[in-house]
């Protein structure tokens, strides 16, 4: 018997029993191509990523992850601008410098040799503040030579609409020891100080306040960066990489769904508008995307992710206008669209059809995303995956 190796994807098929549009907000907005109120989603899941299983086995066995407590101190910061040691447009760089009251960090350009010591320290974190669009070329040019001896000291940031996991994976940097930060704090520049952007709402079972969109960090230098941020009044959670990924992908799903649903409207729409008026669409899309993460990447979002997303959107989204661009799309929505394309080409169907449909609407109708290619969805599903059906939500909705 001959077996062929094919991408193992979660397949989700959305059904819409009604063609009724959602209520209009106070201002006139053109509605998306496919309203999803009262829709049902059939979920199938099959695991294709052994990394999460290995990480969990290592965690249970107590394997060392080289995460000894490390203090903040003089650090090295690499700017994303190769032409200037001080990058005036780099707001993340500005925030990190402001959060160090001793003013003893060293800033260098990509391509500059790494110093052996920083203020007498021979071991120190190296904060890479290049924007996601520049990160791959910078790593390609420097990782194998200039930075190889210090690769365990590199610190990477996931910012708004800036998921860099696929870039780091290409260079073997998605692992327990790599320090990563999900940066849920403001980078205002000028004379303003960075501010914690997480929100607190309600109480959990232990009587403590529930939080949404917290800054979280993992890896070798997690304590050092956490202490620096906490010194500026920014709350930080420290965790292992496996758990950190859940938070990071939750933020990515939030950015991908809310901004796509809002950006395709004819009039300016905020994240708050999307949460207030297009909740049904958000719920359906984020569940399809979360199912895709489970089946294709072995990432399960933590219980209550919908509630956290809506709480954050309603409390922090009034000034945040929904936007999508070719540059940010590559670090938010593109990974989901890629898996949809793979599923369709392999005959398994689309694991996130609503997301694909909205992207197609953004490209074909709204004239957005000039460099994005939408997969052909008129493809017959010829293969089946192992289907898992059942109650995946506390309210009884599948």
C-alpha positions, 0 to 999 in steps of 0.5 A: 500500500502506498501513502502520499504525504500531504499537508494535514489541515483542519477543514472547516466549512461554514454554512449560512442559513440566512441571507439577512444583513446585520444591522447598520451602525449609525453611519452608512457602511457597505456590508461584507460579501457573506453575512454569517449570523446564526451560521454553523461551522463544522470543525475537523482537526488532525494534528500535523505539528509535533513541536507542541507535543515535544515541548509538552513532554519536555515540560512534564519531564522537567527538562531545563529550559535555561531560564534562570532569573536574569536582571535588567541592565545595560543592553545592546539594541539593534535598530532597524535602520542601517544608515543611522545609529539613532533611528528617529522613526523607530518607536520601539527603540525609543520606548526601550531607551526610555524604560532604562533610567540609567541610560547606559544601553548601546545602540548599533546598526544592522551589520555593525560588529557586536561588542564583546561587552556592554558596560562591563557585562559579557552577557547581555540581551540584544534587543532587535527592534527592526520592523517585521518587514526588515527582519528577514533581510537583517537576519539573512545578512547577519545571523550566520556570521556577525550574530551566530555566537550571540544568537541565544541572546537575541530578543524579538518583539511581536507588535501590533499586526507584526507576527514574526514567527514564520520569519524566525522559523526560517532561521531556526529561532522558534524554540524555548531559549529564544526570547520573545516579547508580545508587546502590548504597550504603547510606543508613543515617541516624543516625550511621552512614556510607554503605557500598558495597553492591557485591560482588566475586566470582571473577576475570575474564579479566584476573585482576581481581575481578568485581563486581556491583551497582556504583555507576555515574554518567554525565553532566556532573557524573559526576566530582564525585559520583564523587569525593564517594562515593569519598572515603567509601570507595564505589567508583564507575564513570564511563561514558557514558549509553548504558552507564549505562542497561545497569547501571541496567536490570540493577538494575531487572530484579533488583529487579522479578524477585526481589522479585515472586517472593519477595513472593507467598509466604505466609511472609516470604521474603528475596532470599537465599531466592529465589536459593537456592530459586527459581532456575529461576523467576528465570532464566526471568523475568529472561530474558523481561524482558531480551528485552523490554528489547532489543526495546522499548527497545534496551537489551541487558544486559551478558553475565553479568547472571544470574551477577551477580544471583545473586552479589549476592542470595546475598551481600547478600540474607539481611536483605532481605525481598522486598516489593512495594507500589503505590508502588515497583511504579510504578518497577520492574515497571510499565514491563514490565507496560505493554509487556505490555499494549501487546503484548496490545492490539496483537495481538502477544502478551505479551513477558514472560508470566511476569512478567504472570502473577506480577503477576496472582497478586499482585493476585488471589490474594495481595491485593497491589498495590491500584492495579495493573490487570493486562491481559487475557491471554486475547487471541488473538495476531493479528500476528507480529513478526520472530522471531530464534531461536538460541543467546543463552546461553553454555550453549546454552539459548535 
